[in-house]
Amino acid sequence: MTTLNPTLQPIFEEILARNPGEAEFHQATKELLESLDPVVRRHPEYTDAEIIRRICEPERQIIFRVPWVDDAGRVQLNRGFRVEFNSALGPYKGGLRFHPSVYLGIVKFLGFEQIFKNALTGMPIGGGKGGSDFDPKGRSDAEVMRFCQSFMTELYRHIGEYTDVPAGDIGVGGREIGYMFGQYKRITNRYESGVLTGKGIGWGGSLVRTEATGYGTVFFASEILKSRGTSFEGKTVVVSGSGNVAIYAAEKAAALGATVVACSDSSGYVVDQDGLDLDLLKEVKEVRRERISVYAEERGAPARFIAGGSVWDVPCDIALPCATQNELDGDAAATLVRNGCTVVAEGANMPCTPDAVRVLSQAGVAFAPGKAANAGGVATSALEMQQNASRDSWSFVHTEERLEEIMVGIHQRCLETAEEYGAPGNYVAGANIAGFIQVADAMLALGVI
C-alpha cells in the first residue's frame, strides 16, 4: 500500500472525517492523492493555496426527493442527487445514474473522477455527476416517464448549457434522456439543446455518442498495444457487462481483428468461443432488455451461459471491465495474470479494486484507469455540445475521427506525464497527475473560490 506524502495525509484524514461512510469516495480520493507526491514536491504553490483540499470538496451537493405514481396508482418515493464538483474548466459535465445502489458516496466518487477525466479530454468542461436510487428495470415506459418527469421537475433549476450539462450513465439511456429533456423544455419554455447530452439523433443528438465510451476504451487500449509493438489483431478479448459500454467496446475490438469471447450481466456470464454475435446481443440487451442467458439460448452452441461466477475466469489476452465499480478484485486480477492477460483497460468507472490494480501492476500488465480509458463518452458529449451550440450536425465518420484523435491524445498525455514525474509507463500516475495539474492551474488562476 502506497504511503501518502506527509502533506497529503492530513487532507485524506479530513476527507474521511467529513464524509463518513462514503467508501467509494474515499477510495477515489486516496487513489488520486497517492499519485501526487512528486507533484507537491515540485509545486508547493498547490499546497500553499490549499488547492488539493479544495479540489476534494464539491462546489455544490444537491439532494432531493422524487415522488411519482406507478401504474397501480401507488405513490413511490426515490431520492435524487446532483453533485456539482468542480467548474474551473467549464460547466459541470457528467452523467446521471439510475440504480438501487446509488447514494451520495457513489455520486461523489463518480463526480470526483469526472473532474480529471474531463480535464484529460482537453475540452472546456468541469466535473459533476448525479442520479437516483430508482431502478428502471421491470418498470413500464409510462412509469419511467413519470419518474423522469418528477426527477427533472426538481433538477431543472440547477442545470443549463452554461451551468451543468448532465448525460446518461447506468440505467439512463436514450429513453430516459428523452423524457427528461421533454420535461425540461416544457418547464423552461426553451429548446436548449445543450442542456443534456446523449439525445436522440433526430432532436439534437450526436452520431457516435451511443458508441463513444466503448469505442474510446478500445482506441485507448489499441494505443497501449501499439506502444508494445502489437495490435488487437488475433487477440482474445473478454468484456464484463452487456450494456452500452460493453457492447460497443466488443464491437470496436472485433472490428480491429479481435475475437470477443465473453460478456456478462448481474445474473452470470456468457462464453462464446466463436466470438459474440453482436447483432443478437444488441437485440437481447438493448431492444428487448432481457438477461444475458437469453443470448446463450438463442445463439446456441458453442455459446453457453454460466450462472453466477466470474467472467474473469475466461482466459483472454485483453480484459475490458465495462460493468460497474469494484467488480474486478485481487483474486480475479490474479486469475487474469495466470491466464496470460497483458492489457486491462477500464470501460467502467473504477471497476478494479486497489488490490486488483496492485496485482496487475506487479505482474507487468498494462493497466489503463477509467478516467483515461473511458473518457471517450464525455469527450463525444462535449462534441455534441459543440454541434448544439453551432446548430450543426456532423457525420459519423468525422465524429469518430475526432473521438479517436482525442483518445490518442489522452494516451500520449498520460505517457508523457508519467515519464516527466518519474513513473514511466504508469497510466494511473500519468492520468491522475495530468488531469490534476490542468484543473489545479485553472483554480490558481481563478483565485480563492
N, C-alpha and C positions, 0 to 999 in steps of 0.2 A: 504494500500500500504506500502510495506517494505521501511524503510528509509535506505539509503546506509551509510556505515561506512564513517566517515569524510575523511579518507584516500582515499576512493574509489570514492567519489562524484566528485572530480576534474577530475578523469580519465574518468568517464562517460560523463561529460560535454565536455571534449576534443573529445570523440568519436562522440558526437552529432555535434560538430563544424566541425570536419574533414571529416565527412561522411554525408553531408546534404541529406535529402530526402530518406534515406535508412531505412525505418521504421522497416522492418523485422530484419535487422542487429541490430538496436538499441534495439529492443525487446529481441533478443537473448543475447546480451552482458549484458543488465541490469539484466536478469534472472540469469546469472552466478554471476555477482557482488553482487547481493542480498544474495547469499549463502556464500560469502567469508568472512563475518565479523569475525566469530570465527577463520578463518584461518589466517587472517592478524594479529589478536591479538596474536596468538600463534607463528606465523612465521614471524617476522619482516624482515627476510632476503629476503623475496619475494618483499616487497615494497622497501627495500634498493637497490635492484638490478633492480628495475623497471620491474620486471617480468610481472606483471599484465598489465602494459601499453604496453609492447612488445607483449604479447600474444594476445592482441586485435587488433594488426596491422598485416595485412597479409605480409608474406615474399615477395610475388610477386602477382601482379594483371595483367592479360593479357586480352586485348580486341582486337578483330579483326573482319574484315568484311568477310562475307561468300557469295560470288556471285555464283549463279547456274542457270541453264536453265530448265524451266518447259517443260511439254510435248507439249505445244503450241509453243515452241521456244522463249518464252519471258524470258528475264533476270530478275531474282529475287534477292533480296538482304536481307540478315539477318545479325545479329550481334552475334558473338561468344565470349564466356568468359571462362577463367580458372583462378580461384583464388587458388594459392598455398599458403596455410595459415600457416602451421607450420610443420617443418620436424625434430623436436627434437627427435622423437621416431623412425623415419624411413622415407621412401619415401612418398610423398604426396599420399593420397588414398581417393577417393571419386567419386561419380557418375557424370554423365552428364545428364542434364535435357533439353529436347526439348519441349517447351511450350510457347505460346504467352506471358505469364506473366513474363517470365524470363528477369531480368535486373540485374545490378550489385549488388543492395541491396539484392536480393533473393539469388544470388550465394554466397555473403559474409556471409549471415546468415547460409546458409547450410554448407559452409566450416568451419565456426566457430564452429557450433555444431559437425561437423565431427571430429574435433581435440579431443574432450573429449570422444565422442562415441568410437573412435578408441582406445584411451588410455584404456578405460574400458574393452575392449576385452582381454587385456594383450598381444596383438600381436604387433610386431615391425613395426607399420605403423603410419605415420603422417596424417595430415588432409588437404583436399582440396576439391574443387567442381568446376563444370563447366557446360556449356550448351549453349543454344541459344534460341532466341525468335521464332525459326522455329516451325511450327505446323505440325506434320506428319499426323494428322487426315485429311482424304479426299484426301491425296496425293497418287499417284500410287507408286508401288515399284520402278519404274525407277526414279521417281522424288526424292524419299527418298534416293536412292543410289547416285544420283548426288549431292544432298545436303551433305550427309555424306562424300563423297569423297572430296568435296571442304572444308568442315569443317576440315577434317584430314590433308589436304594439308598444312594448317597453324599450326594446333595443334601438328603435329608430332615432330616438332623441340623442343617442350617443355616437352615431356614425355619420359618415358623409365622405365624399370623394377627396376632400382635403383634410379630413379628420381621422377617420378609421374606416378601413375597407375590408370587411370580412369575406371569407370564401368558404369552401366546403372542407370537410375532413371526414373522419369515420362517421357513418350514419347520415351524412349530409351530401347528397348528390344533386343532379340537375333538378329533380322533382322538388326537393326542399328549397333550393335556391330560388326556383321559380315562384313558389308560394310566398317566400319571404320578400322577394323583390316586388311582387304584386301588392303586398300589404304596405311596403314602404312607399311605393308610388301612390297608392290610394290615400295614405295618411298625409303625405307631404305635398301632394299635387304637383310633383316634379318627376320628369323622366330622367333621373340622374343615373345614367348607365354605370358610371364609375364607382357607385357606392358598394356594389357587390361584384365579385368575380366568380367564374365558373358558371356563367349564364349560358342559356341555350344559344346556338349559333344564329338562329333567326331573330333574336332580340338582344343583341349586344355582346354575345359571347365571342370567344376566340377559338379558331381552329387550333388543334394540338393541346388545348388546355386539358381535355379529358386524359390524354395520353402522357402529359408532360412529366409528372412525378416519376412514373415508371420508366419512361424513355430516358429521362435525365439521369436516373440512377445507373442505367446501363451505359449511357455515354460516359459517365464518370468512371465506372468500372473498366470500360474499354480503354480509357486513358491510362489507368493503372497497368493494364495488361500491356499496352504499347510501351510503357516505361520499362517493362520487364522483358521486352522483345517478343511478345506473343499477342494473341487476339482471342476473340470468342470462338473463332472457327474450330469446330471439332470438340469443344468443351462441353462438359455435362453441368447443368445448372439446376439448383433447387431453389424454389421461391416459397416463402411462407406467406400465408394469407391467400385469398382468392377474390379480393375486392379490386377496386380500380387500380391501385398502385401495382399489385401483384400481377394482374392480367396484362398490363401494358409493359411492365418490365419483362415478363415472359415473351411477349410479342416482339419486342425490340431485340432481346437476346437471340431469339430464334432467327430473326431477320439477319443477324450478324453471324449466323452459322452455328449457333449452339443448339444442343438438344436439352430442352427444359423437361425434366422427368418427374417433378413433384410439385404440388402446392397443397394448401390446407385451408381449413376453417376451424371454428371452435369445437366442432364435433370430431375432428380427426384429419387424416390427410390421404391424398391420392398419389399413387405411384403409377406412372405410365412410361415405361422404358422406351416406347417408340416415339415419345415426345407428346406433350399435351396437344390435344385438338382444341385450339384456341377459339374457333368459332363455336364449338359446343360449349366450352367453358363460359364464354360470354353469354350465350343463350341461357344457361342454367343459372348463373350468378347475377348477371346484370339485368336480364329481361324478366326471368321468372322468379328470381330472388330465392332459389332453393338451396338446399345443403349440398356440400361437395360430393356426398355419397351418390347423389342423383347423376352426377357426371360419370362416375365409375359404372353405374348401372347401364346408362345409355351408351357409353363408349364401348363397353365390353372388353374382352381380353385383348392385350395384356394389362389393361388398366385395372387396378384393384384399390379398394378403399380400406384403410386401417383405422378403426375407431380408436380415439384417444392417441396415446403415444406421441412421439416427436418426429416431425418431418425432417429434423436434422440427423436422424439415423440413416437417411438415404444418402449413399455415397455421391459426392459431387466434386467438381473442380472449383466451382464458384457458387457461393451462397448469397442469396439476396433476401434478408429478413424484411418483409413488407407488411407485417400484420399490426403489431402494437408494441408498447413499451415493455421492456424486460421479458421478452418472450424467449430469448436465447441466453441460457445461463452458462456457468463454467463447465458443467458436465457436457452440455450439448456442444460447446466450443471444443472440448477435448475430443469428442467423437468426430467432429469435422476435421480436426487436425489428423487424427488417426486414419481417416479415410482419404487423406490427401488433398483436402481443400486448400487452395492457395490465395483466394481473394474473398473477402466478405465486405459487401457494400450495403449500408443501411438504407432501405427504401422507406421504412417507417421511422418514427421519431424515438430515438433511444431504445431500440429493440434489444440491444446487447447489454447485459448487466456488466458492472465493473469487473467481476470475476471473468466473464467471457472475454472482455477486451484484453485483460491481462494474459489469459491463456493464449489467445490468438497472437498477441504481440510477441510473447516469449517464444512462440513457435515459428516466428518469421512470416506469418500470414499477413498479407496486406489488408489493413482494416480501414475502411472509409466511414467516418461518422455521418449520421443523418444530416447534420447541419450543413455538410458539404455535398454529400452524395444525393440527397433528395431535394436539393434546392431548386430543381427544375420546375416543380409545381408552382412555387411562389414567383419564380422568375417569369413564367408564362402568364401568371396572373398580372404581373406588372406590365407585360406586353399587351394584355387585354385592356388594362387601364390606359395605355398609350393609344390604342386603337379607339377606345371610347372618347378620349379627350380630343382626338383629331377627326372624329366621326368617320373613321376609316375601317376597312376590313382587309386583312392580309391573307394571302394564300397559305395553304397547308405547308407547301414546300418552303416558302420564305420563313414562316414562323418556326418550323422545325430547324431550319438552318440557324436561326437566331438562338434557339434553345441549345443546340449543340455547341455553338460558339461560346455561349455563357458557361456551359458545363466544362468545356475545355479550359476556359479562363479560370474558373474556380479551382480546377485541378492544378493548374500551373501556379496559381497564387498560393495554394496550400503547400506545395513542394518547396517553392522559393522561400516562403516564410519559415517553414520548419528548418530549412538549411541555415537561414540567417540567424535563427535563435538557437542553434546548436542541437537540433533534433532531426537530422536528415532522414527523410523517408517516413516520418511520423505524421500521418494525416490528421490525427487528433490534435496534436500540438499546432500544426500549421493552420488548421481551420479555426481553432479557438483563438490563437494569437492574432491572425489576420483580421478576423471579424471584430475582435475586441478593440484592436488599435483604431480601426476605422470609426467605430462608434465613440470610443473614448476621445479621440481628437475632435470630433464634432461637438461633444459635450463640453470640452475645454473651450472651444470657440464660442459657444453659446452662453457661457457664464454659469453662475450657480443657480440652476433652475430645477 
